[in-house]
Amino acid sequence: MANIIGMVSFTLKEGVSESDFLLVHEKYNREFVSKQNGYITHKLLVNGDKWTDLVIWESMDDTQNTFEAVGKNAVAIEVMSL
């Protein structure tokens, strides 16, 4: 069965340092994303001020369930605020 790639592209809010963002994002991946059902791997990419967060999942259901849970998790909300 084929895996699913979840991809989110974004820029950091003005005033947010790259180092501060990376600390929060690492916590987000460690405490939330990597603990979700169907999680396989994760890669954070940057090109100038454009960021792309890639996560590979086992199934579309796993991807959708995680996206639905994002708004209910404090560290997920924190990383999205940056």
Solvent accessible surface area in square Angstrom, and as a share of the most:
residue,aa,sasa,rsa
1,M,205,0.92
2,A,81,0.63
3,N,83,0.42
4,I,44,0.22
5,I,112,0.57
6,G,8,0.08
7,M,126,0.56
8,V,63,0.36
9,S,75,0.48
10,F,55,0.23
11,T,66,0.38
12,L,36,0.18
13,K,123,0.52
14,E,181,0.81
15,G,82,0.79
16,V,37,0.21
17,S,49,0.32
18,E,94,0.42
19,S,71,0.46
20,D,80,0.41
21,F,3,0.01
22,L,74,0.37
23,L,132,0.66
24,V,25,0.14
25,H,8,0.04
26,E,88,0.40
27,K,77,0.33
28,Y,17,0.06
29,N,31,0.16
30,R,119,0.43
31,E,79,0.36
32,F,9,0.04
33,V,4,0.02
34,S,42,0.27
35,K,146,0.62
36,Q,43,0.19
37,N,127,0.65
38,G,16,0.15
39,Y,56,0.21
40,I,73,0.37
41,T,60,0.35
42,H,39,0.17
43,K,122,0.52
44,L,41,0.21
45,L,81,0.40
46,V,74,0.42
47,N,123,0.63
48,G,71,0.68
49,D,93,0.48
50,K,121,0.51
51,W,12,0.04
52,T,28,0.16
53,D,16,0.08
54,L,42,0.21
55,V,15,0.09
56,I,51,0.26
57,W,6,0.02
58,E,93,0.42
59,S,25,0.16
60,M,99,0.44
61,D,93,0.48
62,D,22,0.11
63,T,9,0.05
64,Q,91,0.40
65,N,91,0.46
66,T,7,0.04
67,F,103,0.43
68,E,120,0.54
69,A,29,0.23
70,V,22,0.13
71,G,56,0.54
72,K,171,0.73
73,N,41,0.21
74,A,85,0.66
75,V,13,0.07
76,A,0,0.00
77,I,90,0.46
78,E,73,0.33
79,V,9,0.05
80,M,106,0.47
81,S,55,0.35
82,L,42,0.21
